[in-house]
Amino acid sequence: MKVIACFYFVFSRGLYDVLREKYEWSEKDAMEFSAFLLPMLDFNTDKRATAVQCIEHPWLRDAV
């Protein structure tokens, strides 16, 4: 149940806002991480990011 509550909290406020306000991430980091994570969580499987798209995403690629 905690996982569901966590997802509800994050998506009802917006991932970017939660990262900025609750976790005090920088604007750049919150924006880049949100751009990386949110496409993976799309309910529409046609729009959802593929594994290859995730691996090739600049946020992950630039971290190495």
N, CA and C atoms as an extended XYZ file, in Angstrom:
192
Properties=species:S:1:pos:R:3:atomname:S:1:resname:S:1:resid:I:1 pbc="F F F"
N         0.817       -1.188        0.000 N   MET     1
C         0.000        0.000        0.000 CA  MET     1
C         0.867        1.260        0.000 C   MET     1
N         2.025        1.199        0.628 N   LYS     2
C         2.907        2.362        0.665 CA  LYS     2
C         3.379        2.748       -0.730 C   LYS     2
N         3.611        1.749       -1.580 N   VAL     3
C         4.060        2.021       -2.946 CA  VAL     3
C         2.987        2.781       -3.708 C   VAL     3
N         1.755        2.358       -3.579 N   ILE     4
C         0.645        3.034       -4.255 CA  ILE     4
C         0.518        4.468       -3.747 C   ILE     4
N         0.629        4.654       -2.469 N   ALA     5
C         0.538        5.993       -1.892 CA  ALA     5
C         1.677        6.868       -2.398 C   ALA     5
N         2.859        6.301       -2.524 N   CYS     6
C         4.013        7.041       -3.017 CA  CYS     6
C         3.784        7.478       -4.464 C   CYS     6
N         3.316        6.553       -5.315 N   PHE     7
C         3.036        6.887       -6.711 CA  PHE     7
C         1.968        7.969       -6.800 C   PHE     7
N         0.929        7.840       -5.978 N   TYR     8
C        -0.132        8.838       -6.004 CA  TYR     8
C         0.420       10.208       -5.625 C   TYR     8
N         1.237       10.252       -4.601 N   PHE     9
C         1.824       11.511       -4.144 CA  PHE     9
C         2.677       12.142       -5.234 C   PHE     9
N         3.536       11.349       -5.856 N   VAL    10
C         4.446       11.858       -6.883 CA  VAL    10
C         3.672       12.351       -8.096 C   VAL    10
N         2.726       11.565       -8.603 N   PHE    11
C         2.054       11.941       -9.838 CA  PHE    11
C         0.958       12.970       -9.634 C   PHE    11
N         0.400       13.053       -8.432 N   SER    12
C        -0.605       14.084       -8.203 CA  SER    12
C         0.055       15.459       -8.113 C   SER    12
N         1.276       15.521       -7.678 N   ARG    13
C         1.995       16.791       -7.578 CA  ARG    13
C         2.913       17.009       -8.757 C   ARG    13
N         3.305       15.971       -9.424 N   GLY    14
C         4.253       16.086      -10.523 CA  GLY    14
C         5.639       15.713      -10.037 C   GLY    14
N         6.265       14.829      -10.748 N   LEU    15
C         7.581       14.341      -10.348 CA  LEU    15
C         8.581       15.483      -10.196 C   LEU    15
N         8.592       16.387      -11.163 N   TYR    16
C         9.520       17.517      -11.113 CA  TYR    16
C         9.352       18.310       -9.815 C   TYR    16
N         8.108       18.630       -9.471 N   ASP    17
C         7.847       19.415       -8.263 CA  ASP    17
C         8.283       18.683       -7.002 C   ASP    17
N         8.027       17.386       -6.955 N   VAL    18
C         8.431       16.600       -5.780 CA  VAL    18
C         9.953       16.593       -5.633 C   VAL    18
N        10.642       16.381       -6.735 N   LEU    19
C        12.105       16.369       -6.683 CA  LEU    19
C        12.653       17.721       -6.238 C   LEU    19
N        12.053       18.794       -6.728 N   ARG    20
C        12.525       20.141       -6.381 CA  ARG    20
C        12.178       20.508       -4.940 C   ARG    20
N        10.928       20.314       -4.562 N   GLU    21
C        10.458       20.807       -3.268 CA  GLU    21
C        10.781       19.874       -2.108 C   GLU    21
N        10.472       18.609       -2.269 N   LYS    22
C        10.667       17.664       -1.158 CA  LYS    22
C        12.124       17.236       -1.014 C   LYS    22
N        12.774       16.955       -2.151 N   TYR    23
C        14.136       16.421       -2.099 CA  TYR    23
C        15.207       17.454       -2.417 C   TYR    23
N        14.766       18.683       -2.747 N   GLU    24
C        15.664       19.816       -2.978 CA  GLU    24
C        16.697       19.559       -4.080 C   GLU    24
N        16.255       18.871       -5.146 N   TRP    25
C        17.128       18.669       -6.301 CA  TRP    25
C        17.267       19.995       -7.034 C   TRP    25
N        18.344       20.140       -7.746 N   SER    26
C        18.525       21.331       -8.573 CA  SER    26
C        17.507       21.302       -9.703 C   SER    26
N        17.218       22.465      -10.281 N   GLU    27
C        16.253       22.540      -11.379 CA  GLU    27
C        16.695       21.665      -12.546 C   GLU    27
N        17.976       21.721      -12.877 N   LYS    28
C        18.530       20.953      -13.995 CA  LYS    28
C        18.388       19.453      -13.750 C   LYS    28
N        18.789       18.996      -12.569 N   ASP    29
C        18.719       17.564      -12.257 CA  ASP    29
C        17.279       17.053      -12.249 C   ASP    29
N        16.381       17.821      -11.656 N   ALA    30
C        14.973       17.412      -11.591 CA  ALA    30
C        14.366       17.339      -12.984 C   ALA    30
N        14.686       18.298      -13.832 N   MET    31
C        14.145       18.314      -15.190 CA  MET    31
C        14.681       17.136      -16.008 C   MET    31
N        15.984       16.897      -15.934 N   GLU    32
C        16.594       15.822      -16.711 CA  GLU    32
C        16.119       14.444      -16.242 C   GLU    32
N        16.040       14.239      -14.926 N   PHE    33
C        15.593       12.950      -14.407 CA  PHE    33
C        14.131       12.701      -14.749 C   PHE    33
N        13.305       13.730      -14.641 N   SER    34
C        11.887       13.605      -15.006 CA  SER    34
C        11.737       13.226      -16.465 C   SER    34
N        12.529       13.864      -17.325 N   ALA    35
C        12.479       13.564      -18.754 CA  ALA    35
C        12.914       12.125      -19.029 C   ALA    35
N        13.783       11.588      -18.199 N   PHE    36
C        14.243       10.200      -18.337 CA  PHE    36
C        13.190        9.212      -17.819 C   PHE    36
N        12.638        9.474      -16.652 N   LEU    37
C        11.779        8.501      -15.977 CA  LEU    37
C        10.343        8.462      -16.494 C   LEU    37
N         9.740        9.606      -16.697 N   LEU    38
C         8.311        9.637      -17.014 CA  LEU    38
C         7.923        8.868      -18.273 C   LEU    38
N         8.709        8.895      -19.357 N   PRO    39
C         8.319        8.096      -20.527 CA  PRO    39
C         8.278        6.588      -20.259 C   PRO    39
N         9.016        6.115      -19.280 N   MET    40
C         8.995        4.686      -18.944 CA  MET    40
C         7.711        4.292      -18.231 C   MET    40
N         7.040        5.266      -17.634 N   LEU    41
C         5.860        4.990      -16.816 CA  LEU    41
C         4.550        5.259      -17.537 C   LEU    41
N         4.609        5.569      -18.811 N   ASP    42
C         3.402        5.865      -19.581 CA  ASP    42
C         2.500        4.626      -19.610 C   ASP    42
N         1.222        4.806      -19.302 N   PHE    43
C         0.280        3.688      -19.308 CA  PHE    43
C         0.054        3.148      -20.717 C   PHE    43
N         0.147        4.021      -21.709 N   ASN    44
C        -0.053        3.618      -23.101 CA  ASN    44
C         1.222        2.934      -23.594 C   ASN    44
N         1.137        1.655      -23.853 N   THR    45
C         2.328        0.900      -24.246 CA  THR    45
C         2.902        1.361      -25.581 C   THR    45
N         2.077        1.962      -26.426 N   ASP    46
C         2.581        2.480      -27.696 CA  ASP    46
C         3.457        3.715      -27.506 C   ASP    46
N         3.213        4.451      -26.435 N   LYS    47
C         3.982        5.666      -26.143 CA  LYS    47
C         5.125        5.420      -25.153 C   LYS    47
N         5.056        4.296      -24.425 N   ARG    48
C         6.040        4.003      -23.384 CA  ARG    48
C         7.434        3.847      -23.985 C   ARG    48
N         8.430        4.352      -23.290 N   ALA    49
C         9.817        4.248      -23.744 CA  ALA    49
C        10.267        2.788      -23.761 C   ALA    49
N        11.009        2.451      -24.793 N   THR    50
C        11.568        1.100      -24.892 CA  THR    50
C        12.874        1.037      -24.103 C   THR    50
N        13.373       -0.168      -23.895 N   ALA    51
C        14.652       -0.331      -23.195 CA  ALA    51
C        15.774        0.379      -23.953 C   ALA    51
N        15.757        0.277      -25.269 N   VAL    52
C        16.795        0.927      -26.083 CA  VAL    52
C        16.712        2.443      -25.936 C   VAL    52
N        15.507        2.989      -25.961 N   GLN    53
C        15.348        4.432      -25.792 CA  GLN    53
C        15.855        4.878      -24.425 C   GLN    53
N        15.612        4.064      -23.415 N   CYS    54
C        16.077        4.402      -22.069 CA  CYS    54
C        17.602        4.391      -21.994 C   CYS    54
N        18.198        3.366      -22.548 N   ILE    55
C        19.661        3.262      -22.528 CA  ILE    55
C        20.304        4.403      -23.291 C   ILE    55
N        19.660        4.853      -24.352 N   GLU    56
C        20.211        5.919      -25.181 CA  GLU    56
C        19.848        7.319      -24.685 C   GLU    56
N        19.045        7.408      -23.637 N   HIS    57
C        18.623        8.719      -23.135 CA  HIS    57
C        19.833        9.500      -22.621 C   HIS    57
N        19.908       10.792      -22.913 N   PRO    58
C        21.060       11.606      -22.490 CA  PRO    58
C        21.317       11.575      -20.984 C   PRO    58
N        20.252       11.510      -20.161 N   TRP    59
C        20.464       11.510      -18.711 CA  TRP    59
C        21.288       10.303      -18.272 C   TRP    59
N        21.007        9.142      -18.826 N   LEU    60
C        21.733        7.931      -18.473 CA  LEU    60
C        23.079        7.884      -19.176 C   LEU    60
N        23.086        8.232      -20.432 N   ARG    61
C        24.317        8.187      -21.236 CA  ARG    61
C        25.373        9.150      -20.676 C   ARG    61
N        24.967       10.342      -20.265 N   ASP    62
C        25.906       11.346      -19.758 CA  ASP    62
C        26.379       11.046      -18.337 C   ASP    62
N        25.703       10.125      -17.649 N   ALA    63
C        26.072        9.792      -16.275 CA  ALA    63
C        27.305        8.891      -16.213 C   ALA    63
N        27.640        8.276      -17.312 N   VAL    64
C        28.760        7.326      -17.316 CA  VAL    64
C        30.046        8.031      -17.634 C   VAL    64
